Amino acid sequence: MREPTHASAYELMLEENVDEANLLNWRRQLCSECDGTGTTWNGVALFASDFDEDPDLGESVMNGSFDRPCETCHGSKVVEAVCPQVTEPSAYAVFEIFLQDIYECRAEEAAERQAGC
């Protein structure tokens, strides 16, 4: 399960007309999903026999042939994040509550999917 992004919590705050949403201070930071590369592995499972059958496969893997654009930053390598050091503490506390609510909702949805609901 992917962590909720700051932007998703901010959007929820705006939807619910939370005044503190306008007090948040933002900064750009490297995407934690792709570690600032802009791409992630596409999820293809490769085995030792695959490399035995195709000697060029290792080079293809290393040059990014199996990568896809990061789903979090969409290839931009950075994301917008709330900066707690320059955001009013009461506004940041409300923001953290929204972030936690989203995380708990996603965890519950994942558990329901796993249980076959």
VEXRO-601188 format. One record per residue (C-alpha): residue in three letters; x, y, z. Coordinates in steps of 0.2 Angstrom, whole numbers, padded with zeros to 4 digits, always signed. Layout:
BEGIN
alaXYZ
...
// end
This chain:
BEGIN
met+0000+0000+0000
arg+0007+0017-0005
glu+0008+0031+0008
pro-0005+0045+0005
thr+0003+0060-0002
his+0003+0077+0005
ala-0007+0083-0010
ser-0021+0071-0007
ala-0023+0077+0011
tyr-0023+0095+0006
glu-0036+0091-0008
leu-0047+0083+0006
met-0045+0098+0017
leu-0050+0109+0003
glu-0065+0098-0001
glu-0071+0099+0017
asn-0068+0118+0018
val-0055+0117+0032
asp-0048+0135+0035
glu-0031+0128+0040
ala-0028+0122+0022
asn-0024+0140+0017
leu-0011+0141+0031
leu+0000+0127+0024
asn+0017+0131+0018
trp+0024+0120+0004
arg+0041+0115-0003
arg+0047+0103-0016
gln+0056+0088-0011
leu+0063+0072-0020
cys+0049+0059-0022
ser+0050+0045-0009
glu+0042+0033-0020
cys+0055+0033-0034
asp+0070+0041-0024
gly+0070+0055-0036
thr+0073+0045-0052
gly+0056+0048-0059
thr+0054+0029-0063
thr+0050+0013-0054
trp+0051-0005-0058
asn+0036-0011-0069
gly+0034-0026-0058
val+0039-0040-0070
ala+0046-0055-0061
leu+0063-0060-0068
phe+0072-0077-0064
ala+0090-0083-0067
ser+0084-0093-0081
asp+0078-0078-0090
phe+0095-0071-0090
asp+0102-0088-0096
glu+0090-0087-0111
asp+0094-0069-0115
pro+0112-0063-0112
asp+0106-0045-0116
leu+0093-0045-0103
gly+0104-0039-0089
glu+0109-0024-0100
ser+0091-0020-0103
val+0087-0021-0085
met+0101-0009-0081
asn+0097+0004-0094
gly+0079+0005-0088
ser+0069-0005-0101
phe+0058-0012-0088
asp+0055+0004-0079
arg+0039+0014-0079
pro+0035+0032-0074
cys+0033+0034-0056
glu+0015+0034-0051
thr+0018+0047-0037
cys+0028+0061-0046
his+0023+0056-0064
gly+0041+0056-0069
ser+0045+0074-0062
lys+0056+0067-0048
val+0050+0079-0035
val+0033+0081-0026
glu+0026+0096-0016
ala+0026+0093+0003
val+0020+0103+0017
cys+0035+0110+0027
pro+0032+0109+0045
gln+0046+0120+0050
val+0037+0136+0042
thr+0019+0131+0044
glu+0009+0137+0059
pro+0009+0122+0072
ser-0010+0122+0073
ala-0013+0121+0054
tyr+0000+0107+0053
ala-0008+0097+0067
val-0025+0098+0057
phe-0015+0093+0041
glu-0008+0078+0050
ile-0025+0072+0056
phe-0031+0072+0038
leu-0015+0063+0032
gln-0018+0050+0046
asp-0037+0048+0041
ile-0032+0044+0023
tyr-0019+0032+0028
glu-0031+0023+0040
cys-0045+0023+0026
arg-0032+0015+0013
ala-0027+0002+0026
glu-0045-0003+0029
glu-0049-0004+0010
ala-0033-0015+0008
ala-0038-0026+0022
glu-0056-0028+0015
arg-0049-0032-0003
gln-0037-0045+0005
ala-0052-0053+0014
gly-0062-0054-0002
cys-0075-0040+0002
// end
